[in-house]
Amino acid sequence: MTKPSLPELLHAAVAAVGGTERPGQVTMAESVAEAIDDGSHLLVQAGTGTGKSLGYLVPALAHGDRVVVATATLALQRQLVERDLPRTVDALHPLLRRRPEFAMLKGRSNYLCLHRLHEGVPQDEEDGLFDQFEAAAPTSKLGQDLLRLRDWADETESGDRDDLTPGVSDRAWSQVSVSSRECLGASKCAYGAECFAEMARERAKLAEVVVTNHALLAIDAIEGAPVLPQHEVLIVDEAHELVSRVTGVATGELTPGQVNRAVRRAAKLVNEKAADQLQTAAEGFERLMELALPGRLEEIPEDLGYALMALRDACRTVISAIGATRDKSVQDEDAVRKQALASVESVHDVAERVVNGSEWDVVWYERHEPRGGAAYRYSGASLRVAPMSVSGLLREKLFADRSVILASATLKLGGDFNGVGASLGLAPEGTEGDDVPQWKGIDVGSPFDYRKQGILYVAKHLARPARDGDRADMLDELTELIQAAGGRTLGLFSSMRGAQLAAEELRNRIPEFPILLQGEETLGELIKNFAADPRTCLFGTLSLWQGVDVPGPSCQLVVMDKIPFPRPDDPLMSARQKAVEDAGGNGFMAVAATHAALLMAQGAGRLVRASGDRGVVAVLDQRLATARYGSYLKASLPDFWYTTDRNQVRRSLAAIDAVAKQAEAQAEAE
């Protein structure tokens, strides 16, 4: 039988999912197939509506080697495993004459732990375990969640938290799950043969396509101990998120609460001398955290350094002592010991990392608002350490032994892929060298006609925004735009404080248009309510810039209050910027402008989600029109029709609103 061609396979897959084949999707599939065949790397920008999932799945399945697909969001993981992969495999089976298996794999804490469920949870204050189901009042929210989890455990096949609907609180889930450090291991656990996490790993070992998340991909790269099965092809979807997710995994944190928890868990498993040493070190650390001032620590203060060394050494003593003593009076001693070790080792590792003081790490102190009550007065204090850059790590671990495909709607910033490429550890495209990963970037475009479907409006007449300053003129402009649009507005703010102030002010000014505010309900509920009522507006910050998919008339105006540069006092961003400048580069463009461009590209992408969408992206920051870097930022956005004419924009919004209302009235009449 003749081997099916890629166009044949793509056509069959698109028909199976009920989609429409796009020229950009065909170009993407051909480029992915070429990269896999020659073992090279590809960055592909595929705009909304291209159908990029099939653009990489079809050539990957056709190739036949094991593929890992890593995504940033649960929504895309679900789409791949529940819709795209089953239909694509069914459609390609007759042509390929084989049926590729696929599986989902997540970190261990995402799966219900049967040992925790049946044997109880190690508690901090006393020896042994306690029954969390008896301890929680059955009428409390925690008690109800735990009872639901116990019932669900009898019926679930996956044990995957995301398969439990509706979900439960983090507090409830923590009672029935373990981290990889806390796990007893399948060979030592009485429930090892039934373990949901182990079964997921076994399914992944047998699958041709393994769907995972960026965090597990980062753990696989950073920790050296493989958690993903061997694979020849890695596909990173939503790749614009990868650097921040890897940075998050590589970031260590130390808080007084975390240290005190380690003290309590270890206290009755070690001799009195070791326990007292750790207790004393914890008290010294807590005192300093109470006194410390927020900000980056370019050099570790002497007293903090001594406190961290004392903490590190005490943890080391306790770790040795836990390994050397046994106490059969402790109920389920192995589980209690494992949890105590996990807590102490976590504290030890971060303290040692800060004390060692790598030039490639950034250390800073943060203080957040206390969560209530005198008992929690130090709960907001934390010492954090993060890598200055993850580019070297990614270059070494990600691109060494496999073909890597990185896909997103926003990878081409300022007109090329080199900015994103540099953050991933890639030299400029076309650079030659024995140790230089070879890659290319392609932009396959979008099926949407952005110049006809959208307007980019910059409010050039507004005063230049000052940091956290009062922007009465911006609120006036926002009010008029919402009125012209008839509601239908997604407000993207650079800070939560800005979103809150705008919501409060506009609720008084234009009460006829409901204003939803991030944080007042769950994100899913907010987006659902926003989509249901076209007169409604939704205001919020970071997750809304990237997490809203509302096609149709409910979102016809996307407003950005100002260019979302990182705060000047952001320890990690400012350290990265300074490092670029010290090396002779332009730190502002490499770090701050790139950060802003990526967010603005994502935010602007909220407007046109379907072929019938029309609307305006309004940037209420004159710098996009007047500053030298404005052209770089604009080149990162979809190719909307551009204007600074406020009257023209109001007329356009009113006309779009009128058409939408006419369609709504017609739909009601029918």
C-alpha positions in Angstrom: 0.0 0.0 0.0 1.3 3.5 -0.9 2.3 5.6 2.0 -0.4 8.4 2.5 0.8 11.9 1.8 0.7 14.6 4.4 -2.1 16.6 2.6 -4.2 13.4 2.6 -3.7 12.9 6.3 -4.4 16.5 7.2 -7.5 16.6 5.1 -8.8 13.4 6.8 -8.0 14.8 10.3 -9.6 18.2 9.6 -12.8 16.6 8.3 -12.9 14.4 11.4 -12.9 17.3 13.9 -15.4 19.2 11.8 -13.0 22.0 10.9 -12.0 23.8 7.8 -8.6 23.4 6.2 -6.6 26.6 6.2 -3.6 27.5 4.1 -1.6 28.4 7.2 -2.4 25.1 8.7 -1.1 23.3 5.6 2.1 25.4 5.7 2.6 24.7 9.4 2.1 20.9 9.0 4.6 20.8 6.1 7.2 22.8 8.2 6.6 20.6 11.2 7.1 17.4 9.2 10.3 18.8 7.7 11.7 19.7 11.1 10.9 16.3 12.5 12.4 14.5 9.5 15.8 16.4 9.7 15.9 16.6 13.5 15.9 20.4 13.5 14.0 22.9 15.6 11.1 25.1 14.6 9.3 28.2 16.0 6.0 28.6 14.4 3.6 31.5 14.9 0.0 30.4 14.1 -2.7 33.0 14.6 -6.1 32.3 16.3 -8.2 30.2 14.0 -5.4 28.5 12.2 -6.0 25.1 13.8 -2.4 24.7 15.0 -3.2 21.6 17.1 -3.8 19.6 14.0 -0.9 21.4 12.3 1.5 19.6 14.6 -0.4 16.5 15.6 -0.9 15.1 12.0 2.8 15.2 11.0 3.9 14.0 14.4 1.5 11.0 14.2 2.6 10.3 10.6 6.2 10.2 11.6 5.7 7.4 14.1 8.2 8.2 16.8 7.1 9.0 20.4 6.0 12.6 20.8 5.6 14.6 23.9 3.2 17.6 23.7 3.5 20.1 26.5 0.9 22.8 26.9 0.4 25.6 29.5 -3.3 25.5 30.1 -5.7 22.8 31.3 -8.2 23.9 28.5 -5.8 22.9 25.7 -4.8 19.7 27.4 -8.4 18.7 27.6 -9.0 19.7 24.0 -6.1 17.6 22.9 -7.0 14.5 24.9 -10.8 14.6 24.8 -11.4 15.9 21.3 -8.4 16.4 18.9 -6.4 13.2 19.5 -9.3 10.7 19.6 -10.9 12.1 16.4 -7.5 12.4 14.6 -6.4 8.9 15.5 -9.7 7.5 14.3 -9.4 9.5 11.0 -5.8 8.5 10.4 -6.1 4.8 11.3 -7.3 3.6 7.9 -4.5 5.6 6.2 -1.7 4.8 8.5 -2.8 1.2 9.1 -2.0 1.6 12.8 -3.8 3.2 15.8 -1.4 5.4 17.8 -2.0 5.3 21.6 -2.0 8.6 23.5 -2.0 9.4 27.2 -2.0 12.3 29.7 0.8 12.7 32.3 1.0 15.3 35.1 3.0 15.8 38.3 2.3 13.4 41.1 0.4 15.9 43.3 -2.3 16.1 40.6 -3.4 12.5 41.3 -5.4 11.3 44.3 -3.2 9.3 46.7 -4.9 6.1 48.0 -2.5 5.8 50.9 -3.5 9.3 52.1 -7.1 8.6 51.5 -7.3 5.3 53.4 -4.5 5.7 56.1 -4.9 9.3 56.9 -2.7 12.4 56.8 0.5 12.9 58.9 -0.2 15.7 61.3 2.2 18.3 62.6 1.5 18.4 66.3 1.5 14.8 67.3 2.9 11.4 66.2 1.1 9.3 63.6 -1.7 10.1 61.3 -5.2 11.4 61.8 -8.4 10.6 59.9 -9.1 13.8 57.9 -12.7 12.7 57.3 -13.5 12.5 61.0 -11.5 15.6 61.8 -13.4 17.9 59.4 -17.0 18.8 60.3 -19.3 17.2 57.8 -21.3 20.4 57.4 -18.2 22.5 56.7 -17.0 23.2 53.2 -13.8 21.2 53.9 -15.8 18.3 55.3 -18.2 18.3 52.3 -15.2 18.4 49.8 -13.5 15.5 51.6 -16.7 13.4 51.5 -17.1 14.1 47.8 -13.4 13.0 47.3 -14.0 9.7 49.2 -17.0 8.9 47.0 -15.2 10.0 43.9 -12.3 7.7 44.7 -14.5 4.7 44.3 -15.6 5.6 40.8 -12.7 7.4 39.2 -10.5 5.6 36.8 -7.8 8.3 36.5 -7.6 9.8 40.0 -6.8 13.0 38.1 -7.9 16.1 40.1 -9.0 17.8 36.8 -11.5 15.0 36.2 -13.4 15.9 39.4 -16.2 18.3 38.6 -17.1 20.5 40.3 -13.6 20.8 41.8 -12.6 21.1 45.5 -10.5 23.5 47.4 -6.7 23.3 47.5 -6.9 22.6 51.2 -9.2 19.6 50.7 -7.1 18.3 47.8 -3.9 18.5 49.9 -5.5 16.0 52.4 -5.6 13.3 49.7 -2.5 14.0 47.6 1.3 13.9 48.0 4.2 15.5 46.3 6.9 13.4 44.6 9.1 14.0 47.7 6.4 12.8 50.1 5.5 9.7 48.1 6.5 6.4 49.7 7.2 4.8 46.3 5.2 2.1 44.6 7.3 -0.8 46.0 7.0 0.4 49.7 3.3 1.5 49.6 0.5 -0.8 50.4 -1.5 0.8 47.5 1.4 0.8 45.0 -0.3 -1.6 42.7 -3.4 0.6 42.5 -1.7 4.0 42.5 -3.2 6.4 40.0 0.0 8.3 39.4 1.9 5.1 38.7 -0.8 3.9 36.3 -0.6 7.2 34.5 3.2 6.7 34.1 2.7 3.2 32.8 0.2 4.4 30.2 2.6 7.2 29.2 5.4 4.6 28.6 3.2 2.7 26.2 1.8 5.7 24.4 3.0 7.2 21.1 1.8 10.7 22.1 2.1 11.9 25.7 0.3 15.1 26.6 1.7 17.0 29.6 2.2 20.5 30.9 5.1 23.0 30.9 5.7 22.5 34.6 6.4 18.8 34.3 8.5 19.4 31.2 10.5 21.9 33.4 10.9 19.4 36.2 12.1 16.7 33.7 14.7 19.1 32.5 15.8 20.6 35.8 15.9 17.7 38.2 17.9 15.3 36.0 15.7 12.3 37.0 13.5 11.7 34.1 9.7 11.9 34.7 8.8 11.8 31.0 9.3 8.7 28.9 12.1 8.8 26.3 10.9 10.7 23.2 12.3 11.8 19.8 10.0 14.8 19.2 8.9 17.5 21.7 6.1 19.9 20.8 5.6 22.9 23.0 2.3 24.5 22.5 1.5 27.9 24.0 5.2 28.3 23.9 5.1 32.0 24.8 4.5 30.8 28.4 7.4 28.3 28.6 10.1 30.6 30.0 7.9 31.9 32.8 6.7 28.4 33.7 10.3 27.0 33.7 11.4 30.0 35.8 8.6 29.3 38.3 9.6 25.7 38.7 13.3 26.8 39.2 12.3 29.3 41.9 12.9 28.5 45.5 11.0 30.0 48.4 11.5 30.1 52.2 8.9 31.3 54.6 8.7 31.3 58.4 5.5 29.1 58.2 7.3 26.6 55.9 10.3 26.4 58.3 8.1 26.0 61.4 6.1 23.3 59.7 9.4 21.4 59.1 10.3 21.8 62.7 7.0 20.4 63.9 7.1 17.4 61.5 10.6 16.5 62.4 10.5 17.2 66.2 9.3 13.7 67.4 11.3 11.7 64.9 14.7 12.9 66.0 16.7 13.2 69.2 16.2 16.2 71.4 19.5 17.8 70.5 18.8 17.8 66.7 15.2 19.0 67.3 16.4 21.9 69.5 19.1 22.9 66.9 16.4 23.2 64.2 14.0 25.0 66.5 16.6 27.6 67.4 17.6 28.1 63.8 14.0 28.5 62.8 13.4 31.2 65.5 16.5 33.1 64.3 15.3 33.1 60.7 11.8 34.2 61.7 13.1 37.2 63.7 15.1 38.4 60.7 12.1 37.9 58.3 10.1 40.2 60.6 12.7 42.9 60.3 13.7 42.6 56.6 12.7 45.2 54.0 11.2 44.1 50.7 13.4 44.2 47.6 16.4 42.5 45.9 19.3 41.4 48.0 22.3 41.9 45.7 24.5 40.8 48.6 23.1 38.7 51.5 23.2 40.7 54.7 25.6 39.2 57.2 23.0 38.4 59.8 20.7 36.8 57.3 23.6 34.8 56.0 24.4 33.4 59.4 20.8 32.6 60.0 20.5 30.7 56.8 23.8 28.8 57.4 22.4 27.8 60.9 19.2 26.7 59.2 21.0 24.7 56.6 23.2 23.0 59.1 20.4 22.2 61.4 18.4 20.7 58.5 21.4 18.6 57.6 21.6 17.3 61.1 17.9 16.5 61.2 18.0 14.7 57.9 20.8 12.4 59.2 19.0 11.9 62.5 15.7 11.0 60.8 17.5 8.4 58.7 19.2 6.9 61.8 16.2 6.4 64.1 13.2 4.3 64.1 10.1 4.5 66.3 7.5 1.8 65.9 5.2 3.6 68.2 4.5 6.1 65.4 1.5 5.1 63.4 2.5 4.4 59.7 6.0 5.6 60.5 7.2 5.5 56.9 4.6 8.0 55.7 5.2 10.3 58.7 9.0 10.1 58.2 8.7 10.7 54.4 6.6 13.8 54.9 9.0 15.2 57.6 12.0 14.5 55.4 10.3 16.3 52.4 9.7 19.4 54.5 13.2 19.5 56.0 14.9 18.8 52.7 12.9 21.6 51.0 14.1 24.1 53.6 17.7 22.8 53.4 17.8 23.1 49.7 16.6 26.7 49.5 18.8 27.8 52.4 21.9 26.2 50.9 21.2 27.7 47.5 20.9 31.3 48.9 24.0 30.8 51.1 26.0 29.5 48.1 25.2 32.7 46.3 25.5 31.8 42.6 26.0 34.8 40.3 23.3 33.3 38.1 20.6 33.6 40.9 18.5 36.5 42.0 17.5 36.7 45.7 14.8 38.9 47.0 12.6 39.5 50.0 8.8 39.9 49.7 6.2 40.9 52.2 2.5 40.3 51.3 -0.6 41.3 53.1 -1.2 39.1 56.1 -4.0 36.7 55.7 -5.6 37.6 59.0 -5.1 37.4 62.7 -2.1 37.7 65.0 -1.2 34.1 64.4 -0.5 34.9 60.8 1.4 38.1 61.2 4.5 36.7 59.5 2.6 34.6 56.9 3.2 37.1 54.1 7.1 37.2 54.5 9.1 35.2 52.1 12.7 34.9 50.8 12.8 33.9 47.2 15.6 32.8 44.8 15.2 32.5 41.1 17.6 32.0 38.1 18.7 35.2 36.4 17.9 33.4 33.1 16.7 29.9 32.1 18.0 30.3 28.5 21.2 28.3 29.2 19.2 25.5 30.9 16.7 25.3 28.0 19.5 25.3 25.4 21.3 22.5 27.2 18.3 20.4 28.3 15.6 21.1 25.7 17.3 21.2 22.3 20.1 18.6 22.7 18.8 15.2 21.8 15.4 15.7 20.0 13.5 17.8 17.5 11.7 20.6 19.2 8.6 22.4 17.8 7.5 25.5 19.6 4.1 26.9 18.6 2.0 29.9 19.7 -0.1 32.7 18.4 2.6 35.2 19.7 6.2 34.3 19.1 7.2 36.9 16.6 7.8 40.1 18.5 8.9 43.3 16.9 8.8 41.6 13.5 11.1 38.6 14.1 11.6 35.5 16.3 15.0 36.4 17.7 13.7 37.9 20.9 11.8 34.8 21.9 14.6 32.7 20.5 17.1 34.3 22.8 14.9 33.7 25.9 14.9 30.0 25.0 18.7 29.9 24.6 18.8 30.1 20.8 21.3 32.1 18.9 19.9 34.5 16.2 18.3 32.6 13.4 20.9 31.4 10.8 23.8 31.5 13.2 26.3 28.7 12.4 28.3 26.7 14.9 28.9 23.1 16.1 27.2 23.7 19.4 24.6 26.0 18.2 21.1 24.5 17.8 19.8 25.1 14.3 16.3 26.5 14.0 14.0 28.5 11.9 10.9 30.6 12.5 7.9 30.8 10.4 4.7 32.9 10.6 1.8 31.0 9.0 -0.5 33.9 9.5 -4.2 33.8 10.4 -7.4 33.1 8.6 -8.8 36.4 9.8 -8.5 39.7 7.9 -7.3 41.8 10.8 -7.3 45.1 8.9 -11.0 44.7 8.1 -12.1 43.1 11.4 -10.3 45.3 13.9 -9.0 48.8 14.7 -6.0 49.6 16.8 -6.7 52.9 18.5 -4.0 54.8 20.6 -5.4 57.6 22.8 -2.5 59.9 21.8 -4.2 62.9 23.5 -4.0 61.5 27.0 -1.3 62.6 29.4 1.6 60.2 29.7 0.8 57.7 32.5 2.7 58.1 35.7 3.4 55.1 38.0 0.3 54.6 40.2 -0.8 58.1 39.5 -4.4 59.4 39.3 -5.5 59.1 35.7 -8.8 61.1 35.5 -8.4 61.6 31.8 -8.0 57.9 31.2 -11.2 57.2 33.1 -13.0 59.8 31.1 -11.8 58.2 27.9 -12.7 54.7 29.1 -16.2 55.8 30.1 -16.8 57.3 26.6 -15.5 54.2 24.8 -17.7 51.9 26.8 -20.7 54.0 26.1 -20.0 54.1 22.4 -19.5 50.3 22.4 -22.7 49.6 24.4 -20.8 47.7 27.0 -19.1 44.7 25.4 -15.7 45.6 26.9 -12.8 43.6 28.2 -10.6 45.9 30.3 -7.0 44.8 30.6 -5.1 46.6 33.4 -1.4 46.6 34.2 -2.2 46.3 37.9 -4.9 44.9 40.1 -5.1 48.3 41.8 -5.8 50.0 38.5 -8.6 47.5 37.7 -10.2 48.0 41.1 -10.1 51.8 40.9 -11.6 51.8 37.4 -14.3 49.3 38.3 -15.3 51.4 41.3 -15.3 54.7 39.4 -17.2 53.4 36.3 -19.8 51.5 38.4 -20.8 55.0 39.7 -20.5 56.8 36.3 -22.3 54.3 34.0 -24.4 52.0 36.2 -26.4 50.8 33.1 -23.4 48.8 32.1 -22.5 46.0 34.7 -18.8 45.9 35.5 -17.4 42.5 36.5 -14.1 42.6 38.4 -11.5 39.8 38.6 -11.3 38.3 42.1 -15.0 38.9 42.9 -15.9 35.5 41.5 -14.0 32.6 40.0 -12.4 33.3 36.6 -14.6 30.8 34.9 -17.8 32.3 36.3 -16.7 35.8 35.4 -16.0 34.8 31.7 -19.3 32.9 31.5 -21.3 35.9 32.8 -19.3 38.3 30.5 -20.1 36.2 27.5 -23.8 35.8 28.4 -24.7 39.6 28.5 -23.4 41.9 25.8 -23.9 45.0 27.9 -21.5 43.7 30.6 -17.8 44.7 30.9 -15.1 42.6 32.5 -12.0 44.2 34.2 -8.9 42.5 35.4 -5.2 41.9 35.2 -2.7 39.3 34.1 -4.8 36.1 33.6 -7.3 38.1 31.5 -4.6 39.3 29.1 -4.2 35.6 28.1 -7.1 33.6 29.3 -10.3 34.9 27.7 -11.8 33.3 24.6 -15.2 35.0 24.0 -16.0 35.2 20.3 -19.1 37.2 19.2 -20.7 40.4 20.2 -19.9 40.3 23.9 -16.3 41.4 23.3 -16.1 44.1 20.8 -13.8 46.5 22.7 -10.5 45.5 24.3 -9.0 48.2 26.4 -5.4 48.3 27.7 -5.0 51.0 30.4 -1.2 51.3 29.7 1.7 49.5 28.2 2.3 46.6 30.6 6.0 47.1 31.3 7.2 45.2 34.4 7.4 47.3 37.6 10.7 49.0 38.0 11.1 47.4 41.4 10.4 43.9 40.1 13.5 42.1 41.5 13.8 39.5 38.8 13.0 41.6 35.8 15.3 44.5 36.9 18.1 42.0 37.6 17.7 40.5 34.1 17.7 44.0 32.6 20.8 45.0 34.4 22.6 41.8 33.3 21.9 42.6 29.6 23.2 46.2 30.1 26.3 44.9 31.8 27.0 42.7 28.8 26.7 45.7 26.5 23.1 45.1 25.3 19.9 47.1 25.5 18.3 45.8 28.7 15.1 47.8 28.3 14.4 46.4 24.9 15.6 42.9 25.7 13.6 42.5 28.9 11.0 45.2 29.6 9.9 45.9 26.0 9.8 42.2 25.1 7.7 41.4 28.2 5.3 44.2 27.3 5.1 43.2 23.6 4.3 39.6 24.5 1.5 40.7 26.9 0.1 43.2 24.4 0.1 40.7 21.6 -1.8 38.2 23.8 -4.2 40.9 25.0 -4.9 42.2 21.5 -5.6 38.6 20.5 -8.7 38.6 22.7 -10.6 40.7 20.2 -10.9 38.6 17.0 -11.7 35.0 17.9 -13.9 34.1 14.9 -14.4 35.2 11.3 -17.5 37.3 12.1 -15.9 39.3 15.0 -15.5 43.1 14.7 -14.1 45.6 17.1 -11.5 47.9 18.5 -8.3 47.4 20.6 -7.9 50.7 22.5 -4.5 51.5 24.1 -4.9 54.4 26.6 -1.2 55.1 26.7 0.2 57.8 24.3 3.6 56.2 24.4 2.6 53.6 21.9 2.3 56.4 19.4 5.0 58.7 20.6 7.9 56.7 22.1 10.7 55.2 20.0 9.9 51.7 21.2 6.2 52.2 20.1 7.0 50.8 16.6 8.5 47.6 18.1 5.4 47.1 20.2 3.0 47.8 17.3 4.9 45.4 15.1 4.2 42.7 17.7 0.4 43.1 17.4 -2.1 41.8 14.8 -2.2 44.0 11.7 -5.2 46.0 12.7 -6.2 49.2 11.0 -4.4 51.9 13.0 -5.7 55.3 14.2 -5.3 58.0 16.9 -8.6 59.7 15.9 -10.9 59.4 18.9 -14.0 60.6 17.1 -13.6 58.1 14.3 -13.2 55.3 16.9 -16.4 56.3 18.7 -18.3 56.3 15.4 -16.9 52.9 14.5 -17.8 51.4 17.9 -21.3 52.9 17.7 -21.8 51.4 14.2 -20.5 47.9 15.4 -22.8 48.1 18.4 -25.8 49.0 16.2 -25.1 46.0 14.0 -24.8 43.7 17.0 -28.1 45.0 18.5 -29.9 44.5 15.2 -28.6 40.9 15.0 -29.7 40.3 18.7 -33.2 41.7 18.0 -33.5 39.6 14.9 -32.5 36.5 16.9 -35.0 37.2 19.6 -37.8 37.7 17.0 -37.0 34.3 15.4 
